[in-house]
Amino acid sequence: MSQDITCLIIKEDAGIINKSINQIRLDGFIFIKFKDDFKTFIKNARDFDELGVYLDYVKSRHDFKEDDTVQDLVRSIEEYKVDTFILEHYCEFGDIPVCHFFMMVSDGKIINESLVFDDEFSEKKYSSVQDYHFQYGLDFNWLLRTDLF
């Protein structure tokens, strides 16, 4: 079985998210699925501490086009005033992990130690991601819910 998925993960109590946005609500969290892995978005975040400053930087540097997933991500974060979230991309082929990109933001602060943006999958990085999941209150492995994603 193969999997290639990216989600913006926020707590349900973070704010009202427009019901027209493709989302999955599960165990107190909202998962908004995207088509991009956001590797560059996550990698570039390492140079910033504040989410707002980083989003301003992205908007000033990114050439937004029609149907642009980076624009959709930035718009979702700003429109719904989400300042605490996880952005995660996971890809496997034949049940073998291929890549895992990860970012956690808490109260508008980019948690630089949480950033995973290289293609080399390692158990150490994966266990670190799991630690951030638990810190955020995500105490189940959402990636195992392939029936939903």
C-alpha positions as CSV (number, residue, x, y, z in Angstrom):
1,M,0.0,0.0,0.0
2,S,1.2,3.5,-0.8
3,Q,0.5,6.8,0.9
4,D,1.3,10.4,0.0
5,I,-0.5,12.9,2.2
6,T,-0.2,16.4,3.5
7,C,-2.4,18.0,6.2
8,L,-2.7,21.2,8.2
9,I,-3.7,19.9,11.6
10,I,-5.5,22.2,14.1
11,K,-7.5,21.7,17.2
12,E,-11.2,22.0,16.8
13,D,-11.4,24.7,19.4
14,A,-8.9,26.8,17.5
15,G,-11.6,28.7,15.7
16,I,-14.4,28.3,13.2
17,I,-13.2,26.7,10.0
18,N,-15.4,27.2,6.9
19,K,-17.4,24.0,6.4
20,S,-16.9,24.4,2.6
21,I,-13.2,23.6,3.0
22,N,-12.4,20.0,2.5
23,Q,-11.7,18.8,6.0
24,I,-11.8,15.8,8.3
25,R,-12.8,16.1,11.9
26,L,-11.3,13.4,14.1
27,D,-10.9,13.1,17.9
28,G,-10.9,16.9,18.5
29,F,-8.8,17.9,15.5
30,I,-9.4,19.3,12.1
31,F,-7.3,17.9,9.2
32,I,-7.2,20.0,6.1
33,K,-5.7,18.1,3.3
34,F,-3.4,19.7,0.7
35,K,-1.9,18.5,-2.6
36,D,1.6,19.8,-2.0
37,D,4.3,18.4,0.3
38,F,5.4,22.0,1.4
39,K,9.0,20.9,1.7
40,T,10.3,24.3,0.6
41,F,7.8,26.1,2.8
42,I,8.9,24.1,5.9
43,K,12.6,24.3,5.0
44,N,12.5,28.2,4.6
45,A,10.7,28.5,8.0
46,R,14.0,27.6,9.7
47,D,15.2,31.2,9.3
48,F,12.2,32.6,11.2
49,D,10.9,32.6,14.7
50,E,7.5,34.4,14.3
51,L,4.8,32.9,12.0
52,G,3.5,36.3,11.0
53,V,6.9,37.5,9.9
54,Y,7.4,34.3,7.9
55,L,4.0,34.5,6.2
56,D,4.8,38.1,5.2
57,Y,8.1,36.9,3.8
58,V,6.4,34.1,1.8
59,K,3.8,36.5,0.4
60,S,6.5,38.9,-0.7
61,R,8.7,36.2,-2.3
62,H,6.3,33.7,-3.7
63,D,4.9,34.1,-7.2
64,F,1.3,33.1,-6.5
65,K,-0.5,31.5,-9.4
66,E,-4.0,30.2,-9.9
67,D,-4.7,27.0,-8.0
68,D,-1.6,27.6,-5.8
69,T,-1.4,25.4,-2.7
70,V,1.1,27.7,-0.9
71,Q,-1.3,30.5,-1.4
72,D,-4.1,28.3,-0.1
73,L,-2.1,27.3,3.0
74,V,-1.2,30.9,3.8
75,R,-4.8,32.1,3.2
76,S,-6.1,29.3,5.5
77,I,-3.7,30.2,8.3
78,E,-4.4,33.9,8.1
79,E,-8.1,33.8,7.4
80,Y,-8.9,31.5,10.3
81,K,-6.2,33.2,12.5
82,V,-4.6,29.8,13.3
83,D,-1.5,30.4,15.4
84,T,-1.0,26.9,16.7
85,F,-0.9,24.0,14.3
86,I,1.0,21.1,12.8
87,L,1.8,20.9,9.1
88,E,2.8,17.4,8.1
89,H,3.6,15.6,4.9
90,Y,4.2,11.8,4.9
91,C,5.0,9.6,1.9
92,E,5.5,5.8,1.8
93,F,5.7,3.3,-1.0
94,G,5.0,-0.3,-0.3
95,D,4.8,0.4,3.4
96,I,8.3,1.8,3.3
97,P,8.7,5.4,4.4
98,V,10.1,7.6,1.7
99,C,9.8,11.1,3.1
100,H,8.4,13.0,6.1
101,F,8.2,16.8,6.3
102,F,7.0,18.4,9.5
103,M,6.5,21.7,11.2
104,M,4.9,22.8,14.4
105,V,3.8,26.3,15.3
106,S,2.7,27.2,18.8
107,D,1.1,30.6,19.7
108,G,2.5,32.1,16.6
109,K,6.1,30.9,17.2
110,I,7.7,28.5,14.8
111,I,9.2,25.6,16.7
112,N,12.5,25.4,14.8
113,E,13.5,22.2,16.5
114,S,10.4,20.5,15.1
115,L,11.2,21.2,11.5
116,V,11.9,18.1,9.3
117,F,12.4,18.9,5.7
118,D,14.9,16.5,4.1
119,D,14.0,13.5,2.1
120,E,16.0,11.1,4.2
121,F,13.7,9.2,6.5
122,S,15.1,8.2,9.8
123,E,13.6,6.6,12.9
124,K,15.2,9.4,15.1
125,K,13.4,12.1,13.2
126,Y,10.2,10.1,13.2
127,S,10.3,9.7,17.0
128,S,10.9,13.4,17.4
129,V,7.8,14.1,15.3
130,Q,5.8,11.7,17.5
131,D,7.0,13.7,20.5
132,Y,5.6,16.9,19.0
133,H,2.4,15.1,18.2
134,F,2.0,14.2,21.9
135,Q,3.0,17.8,23.0
136,Y,0.2,19.1,20.8
137,G,-2.3,16.6,22.2
138,L,-2.4,14.4,19.1
139,D,-2.2,11.1,20.9
140,F,-3.0,8.8,18.0
141,N,-1.3,8.1,14.7
142,W,-3.5,9.9,12.2
143,L,-1.4,8.4,9.4
144,L,-2.8,5.0,10.1
145,R,-6.3,6.2,9.3
146,T,-5.9,5.5,5.6
147,D,-9.7,5.0,5.4
148,L,-10.2,8.7,5.9
149,F,-7.3,10.1,3.9
